[in-house]
């Protein structure tokens, strides 16, 4: 901030200032969302009643992406040995897709549909929101949930 104030204003300096402020604001917002979703995950896991045949296998950590960044969440994992299926109650309850919140999933799908290519969508998300999703991740999200998002 001091560097911005000490120099002659230019478009490049304003661009840099906005990126710095966005990063600072997003860091705080990301920490808050991470904290709130971890509390919610703990409540979901505590209330979950396993279905017949499901066994609790422990807690696992996932990195969750949101519009403000990414953060880790620990959540319970259940497995049905007979069906060879795994289930994360928290992921289902929070609507996570490939570890992304519904808001980030929707934004990625909108960008993927709006841009000429998934590479352009990746660049646009990075430039406008500081969101780091690869073109491949965007494509997978669009293919899986695009219409619903």
N, C-alpha and C positions, 0 to 999 in steps of 0.2 A: 504494500500500500504506500509506504514511504517512497519507494522508487517511482511509482506512478505520479505522486504529487510533486516529486522533484524534477520531473522532466516536462518538456513541452508536449502538450496533448496531441496525440495522433490516433488515427484509426486503429493502428496496430497496438498501441498502448492500451486503448479502450478494450480491444478484443482480449488482450492478455489479462487485464483487470477483471473482466467479466468471467473469464475461465477460472481465475483464482478465487473469486467470490463464490462462483458455483461450486467449486471443489470444496470450499470451506463449509458452505451451507449443506451440501449433499453429505458430507462426512457426518455432521451432527444428525441429519435426518436419517441416514443409513443406520447409525448406532441406535437411534430411537426405534425404528422399525424392527431391527434385529432383536432388541430387548423385548419389545411387545410380542413379536411372533414366537420367541423362545418361551415366554410365559404362557402364551396360548398353546403352544405345542405340549408343554408340560401338563396343562389342564386336559387337553384332548387325550393324551396318553394315559393319564390317571383315570379317566372316565371310560376308556375303551374296554369293552367286554369281548374277548376273543371268540370267534365263531368256532363251532365244533371242529376239532382237528387242527386248529391253529395253536402254535406254541410260541411263546415269547422267546426270542433269540438274543435280546439285548438292545442296547441303544447304539445308534450309528449317527455319524455326523454327515450332514450335507451342506454344501455351500449354496445358499439361496441368493439368486439375483433379483434385485428390485430396481425400480427406476432411479434410485439414489446410489446404487452400488451393490456390493455383495457382502454377505455375512454368514457365519456358520450357525447351524441349528442342530441340536441333538434331538433325535426322536426315536421312538420304539420301532422295532422290526419284529414282525410276526411271520412265521413260516408254516405252511401246510405241507407236511412231509409227503402225504399220499398224493397230493395234486402237484407237488413240486412248484408251489407258488409262494411268492413273498408278498407282504403287504405292510405298508406304512400308513397307519391311521391318520397321522398328522398331514402327510402329503395330500391325501384324499380330502381331508376336511378343509385345508387351506387352499385347495385348488391349484397346487403346484404342478407345473408342466416342465419337465426336464430341469427341475430345480429353480424355476422362475415363478415369481408371483403372478397372479392374474393380470395385474396392471402392466407389468413388463411384457408378458406374453401378448396381451392385446396390442400394445404399442409396437412390438416387433412384427406382429402380423399385419398391422395397418401399414407400417413402413414397407414390409415385404411385398404387399399388394400394390402399393402406391408407386414404388420406384421401378425403374426399367430393369434392374437386376438386383439379386440379393447382395451383391458386392456394393452397389450404390446404397442400398438400405443400411448396410453395415457402416459405411462412411457417413451417411446422414445421421444415424443415431449417435455415432462417436462425436461428430462435429457439433451437433445441436444440443445434445444432452449429456455428453461425456459417458455414454453407455457403451460398454464393450461387449458386444455380441458378434460372433463371427458370422459370415454370410451363410455358412453351413448350419449353424444353430438357428438362424432366422428361417432358412428353408425348411428345416425339420419342424419347427413350430407352425409355420404356415401350412405344411402338409398335414399335420396332425390336428390342429384346432383352428385353422384359418377362418373357415366359414362361421364357426361359432363365435370367434373373437370379433 
